[in-house]
């Protein structure tokens, strides 16, 4: 199942899990675990307190100073060239250059039982020496008394690893690299989350078929025609320079009107043609295979 927003995914996951449990396909003994849901923040957003929920947890994906990989902390302060994180009563300074070494997460309570599907959300070396990969879909064998989650493939997610969510439904972004028999695609069209790039990712996941659920087919058609790439800074700069040249040309035309309308038009056409001739031609392309 593929969906577009966390709210939709959470709702579908709950409904699917309840149906499986009512049919006796999940273990009778279940535990409530406080998992960590990673927020998709840029490094610039990690330097803005407004993007940190009150209960935000900062997880270290790699070792930074005294904080080891997997360590968890709270935001203490945002400094000029770094972010200060409180970890076990100590303060760790995370330089702006290595903000990609930490993730901002929010806690979510989920129920876990035997045969549950989980979607792992971090690359990590476990206490047993085994490794996890961001985006993996795994099956639960049992929830241990010490808080560890044993998987059917033999690995154990120790108590320190909590970056996972139910794995019955995932977002289009989280589905990349996965292949299933059938895909159920849900898009509310309330927010323009779907674009051409995400659309291709979604429809290419199913080997045998795909079903699409949307309240507005016309809006979905329009959304899937939008390119998925973000505009480059150079594109913004080029557009700004073009508008500035247009304003200058209008002013010049107004000044030349004192010599007559015909003379002003000819002079401005000449200036515009000359600028276009001397302007370097740069070609930028983005291809989606």
C-alpha positions as CSV (number, residue, x, y, z in Angstrom):
1,X,0.0,0.0,0.0
2,X,1.3,3.4,-0.9
3,X,-0.1,6.7,0.4
4,X,1.0,10.4,0.3
5,X,0.9,11.8,3.9
6,X,1.7,10.4,7.3
7,X,-1.9,10.9,8.5
8,X,-3.3,8.8,5.7
9,X,-0.6,6.1,6.2
10,X,-1.3,6.0,10.0
11,X,-5.0,5.6,9.4
12,X,-4.5,2.8,6.8
13,X,-2.0,1.1,9.0
14,X,-4.4,1.1,12.0
15,X,-7.3,-0.3,9.9
16,X,-5.2,-3.0,8.3
17,X,-3.7,-4.1,11.6
18,X,-7.2,-4.2,13.3
19,X,-8.5,-6.4,10.5
20,X,-5.5,-8.8,10.8
21,X,-5.9,-9.0,14.5
22,X,-9.6,-9.7,14.3
23,X,-8.9,-12.6,12.0
24,X,-6.3,-14.0,14.4
25,X,-3.3,-13.4,12.1
26,X,-1.4,-11.5,14.7
27,X,-0.1,-12.8,18.0
28,X,-2.4,-12.5,21.1
29,X,0.3,-10.9,23.2
30,X,1.1,-7.4,22.1
31,X,3.2,-4.6,23.6
32,X,2.8,-0.8,23.3
33,X,6.1,0.7,22.2
34,X,7.1,4.3,21.8
35,X,8.6,4.5,18.4
36,X,10.3,7.4,16.8
37,X,9.0,8.9,13.5
38,X,11.7,10.9,11.7
39,X,10.8,14.3,10.4
40,X,12.0,15.2,6.9
41,X,13.9,18.4,7.8
42,X,16.6,20.1,5.8
43,X,19.8,21.3,7.5
44,X,18.4,24.9,7.3
45,X,15.2,23.8,9.1
46,X,17.2,22.1,11.8
47,X,18.6,25.5,12.6
48,X,15.1,26.9,13.2
49,X,13.4,26.2,16.5
50,X,10.0,26.5,14.9
51,X,10.5,23.2,13.2
52,X,11.1,21.4,16.5
53,X,7.9,20.1,18.1
54,X,7.8,20.3,22.0
55,X,8.4,16.6,22.3
56,X,11.1,16.4,19.5
57,X,13.9,13.8,20.0
58,X,17.2,14.3,18.3
59,X,18.8,11.0,17.2
60,X,22.5,10.8,16.2
61,X,22.9,8.8,13.1
62,X,26.7,9.0,13.3
63,X,29.1,9.7,16.1
64,X,29.5,13.4,16.9
65,X,32.0,14.3,19.6
66,X,30.9,12.5,22.8
67,X,27.6,11.3,21.3
68,X,27.7,7.8,19.8
69,X,25.6,6.6,16.9
70,X,22.1,5.9,18.1
71,X,22.3,8.4,21.1
72,X,19.2,10.5,21.7
73,X,18.9,14.0,23.1
74,X,16.8,17.1,23.3
75,X,17.4,20.5,21.7
76,X,19.1,22.8,24.2
77,X,19.8,25.9,22.0
78,X,20.6,27.0,18.5
79,X,23.9,28.9,18.3
80,X,25.5,30.9,15.6
81,X,27.4,28.1,14.0
82,X,26.1,25.0,15.7
83,X,23.1,23.3,17.4
84,X,23.4,22.5,21.1
85,X,21.9,19.1,22.1
86,X,21.5,17.8,25.6
87,X,22.3,14.1,25.8
88,X,22.1,12.3,29.2
89,X,22.7,15.5,31.1
90,X,25.6,16.6,29.0
91,X,25.7,19.1,26.2
92,X,27.0,18.1,22.7
93,X,27.8,20.8,20.1
94,X,26.7,19.8,16.6
95,X,28.4,22.0,14.0
96,X,26.3,23.3,11.1
97,X,28.6,21.3,8.8
98,X,27.5,18.0,10.2
99,X,23.8,18.5,10.9
100,X,23.1,15.7,8.4
101,X,24.5,13.4,11.2
102,X,21.4,13.9,13.3
103,X,17.7,13.4,12.7
104,X,14.7,15.1,14.4
105,X,12.0,12.7,15.4
106,X,8.7,12.7,17.2
107,X,7.6,9.9,19.5
108,X,4.6,7.8,18.4
109,X,3.0,5.0,20.4
110,X,2.4,1.8,18.3
111,X,1.3,-1.7,19.2
112,X,3.5,-4.5,18.2
113,X,2.8,-8.3,18.3
114,X,4.0,-11.5,16.5
115,X,3.6,-11.3,12.7
116,X,3.4,-7.5,12.7
117,X,5.1,-5.7,9.8
118,X,7.5,-2.9,10.6
119,X,9.0,-0.2,8.4
120,X,12.6,0.5,9.6
121,X,13.6,4.2,9.3
122,X,17.4,4.3,10.0
123,X,20.7,2.8,9.1
124,X,22.2,1.4,12.3
125,X,24.5,-1.2,13.8
126,X,22.6,-3.1,16.4
127,X,24.0,-4.3,19.7
128,X,24.3,-7.8,18.3
129,X,26.5,-6.6,15.4
130,X,23.7,-6.9,12.8
131,X,22.7,-3.9,10.7
132,X,19.5,-2.3,9.7
133,X,18.8,-0.3,6.5
134,X,16.6,2.7,6.2
135,X,13.4,1.6,4.3
136,X,13.5,-2.1,5.2
137,X,10.2,-3.9,5.7
138,X,10.5,-6.6,8.4
139,X,8.3,-9.1,10.2
140,X,8.1,-9.4,14.0
141,X,8.7,-12.8,15.7
142,X,8.3,-11.7,19.3
143,X,8.6,-8.7,21.7
144,X,11.1,-9.6,24.4
145,X,10.7,-8.8,28.1
146,X,13.8,-6.5,27.9
147,X,12.0,-4.3,25.3
148,X,13.9,-5.8,22.3
149,X,11.9,-6.8,19.2
150,X,13.0,-10.1,17.7
151,X,12.5,-10.4,13.9
152,X,11.8,-13.5,11.8
153,X,15.2,-13.0,10.0
154,X,17.1,-13.6,13.3
155,X,17.9,-10.0,14.1
156,X,16.9,-8.3,17.3
157,X,16.0,-4.6,17.4
158,X,17.4,-3.7,20.8
159,X,15.7,-1.2,23.1
160,X,17.9,1.6,21.9
161,X,16.6,1.2,18.3
162,X,13.2,2.8,18.0
163,X,13.2,4.3,14.5
164,X,10.4,2.3,13.0
165,X,6.7,2.5,12.2
166,X,4.0,0.0,11.2
167,X,4.8,-1.3,7.7
168,X,1.5,-2.2,6.1
169,X,1.2,1.2,4.3
170,X,4.1,3.5,3.5
171,X,4.4,6.9,1.7
172,X,5.4,7.1,-1.9
173,X,8.8,8.4,-0.9
174,X,9.3,5.5,1.5
175,X,8.3,2.9,-1.1
176,X,11.4,3.6,-3.3
177,X,13.4,0.5,-4.0
178,X,10.5,-1.9,-3.0
179,X,8.5,-4.1,-5.3
180,X,5.2,-5.8,-4.4
181,X,2.5,-7.7,-6.3
182,X,-0.3,-5.1,-5.9
183,X,-0.2,-1.4,-5.0
184,X,-3.1,0.5,-3.5
185,X,-2.4,4.2,-4.1
186,X,-4.3,6.8,-2.0
187,X,-4.1,10.5,-2.7
188,X,-6.4,13.1,-1.1
189,X,-5.4,15.9,-3.6
190,X,-5.9,18.3,-0.7
191,X,-2.2,19.1,-0.8
192,X,-0.3,18.9,-4.1
193,X,2.0,16.1,-2.8
194,X,1.9,14.1,-6.0
195,X,4.1,15.1,-9.0
196,X,5.4,13.4,-12.1
197,X,8.5,12.0,-10.3
198,X,6.5,10.6,-7.3
199,X,3.8,9.3,-9.6
200,X,6.4,7.2,-11.5
201,X,7.9,5.9,-8.2
202,X,4.4,4.9,-7.1
203,X,3.1,3.1,-10.2
204,X,6.3,1.3,-10.8
205,X,6.2,-0.6,-7.4
206,X,3.5,-3.1,-8.4
207,X,4.4,-6.2,-10.4
208,X,0.9,-7.3,-11.2
209,X,-1.4,-4.3,-10.7
210,X,-2.2,-0.9,-9.1
211,X,-5.5,0.6,-7.8
212,X,-5.8,4.3,-7.3
213,X,-8.1,6.0,-4.8
214,X,-8.8,9.7,-5.1
215,X,-11.8,12.0,-4.6
216,X,-10.8,14.3,-7.5
217,X,-9.5,12.6,-10.7
218,X,-9.1,15.8,-12.6
219,X,-7.0,17.4,-9.9
220,X,-4.8,14.2,-9.7
221,X,-4.3,14.4,-13.5
222,X,-3.1,18.0,-13.1
223,X,-0.8,17.1,-10.2
224,X,1.0,14.3,-12.0
225,X,2.0,16.6,-14.8
226,X,4.0,18.8,-12.5
227,X,7.8,18.2,-12.5
228,X,9.2,16.9,-9.3
229,X,12.5,18.7,-9.2
230,X,13.1,21.8,-7.1
231,X,14.1,25.0,-9.0
232,X,17.8,25.7,-8.9
233,X,19.1,28.9,-7.3
234,X,20.6,29.8,-10.7
235,X,17.1,29.6,-12.2
236,X,15.8,32.1,-9.7
237,X,18.8,34.4,-10.3
238,X,18.3,34.2,-14.1
239,X,14.6,35.1,-13.7
240,X,15.4,38.0,-11.5
241,X,18.0,39.3,-13.9
242,X,15.5,39.0,-16.8
243,X,12.9,41.0,-14.9
244,X,15.5,43.7,-14.0
245,X,16.5,44.0,-17.6
246,X,12.9,44.4,-18.6
247,X,12.3,47.2,-16.1
248,X,15.5,49.1,-17.4
249,X,14.3,48.7,-21.0
250,X,10.9,50.2,-20.1
251,X,12.6,53.2,-18.5
252,X,14.9,53.6,-21.5
253,X,11.8,53.5,-23.8
254,X,10.1,56.2,-21.7
255,X,13.2,58.4,-22.0
256,X,13.5,57.9,-25.8
257,X,9.9,58.9,-26.4
258,X,11.1,62.5,-26.5
259,X,12.5,61.7,-29.9
260,X,9.3,60.2,-31.1
261,X,7.4,56.9,-30.7
262,X,9.0,55.3,-33.8
263,X,12.6,56.2,-32.7
264,X,12.0,54.9,-29.2
265,X,10.6,51.6,-30.5
266,X,13.5,51.0,-32.9
267,X,16.1,51.9,-30.3
268,X,14.7,49.5,-27.7
269,X,14.3,46.7,-30.2
270,X,18.0,47.2,-31.2
271,X,19.1,47.1,-27.5
272,X,17.1,44.0,-26.7
273,X,18.4,42.2,-29.8
274,X,22.0,43.1,-28.9
275,X,21.6,41.9,-25.3
276,X,20.1,38.6,-26.5
277,X,23.0,38.1,-29.0
278,X,25.7,38.6,-26.3
279,X,23.9,36.6,-23.6
280,X,25.6,33.2,-22.9
281,X,23.4,30.3,-23.7
282,X,23.3,27.8,-20.8
283,X,21.2,24.7,-21.0
284,X,20.1,22.9,-17.9
285,X,18.3,19.6,-18.1
286,X,16.8,17.2,-15.6
287,X,16.0,13.7,-16.7
288,X,13.9,11.1,-15.0
289,X,14.6,7.6,-16.1
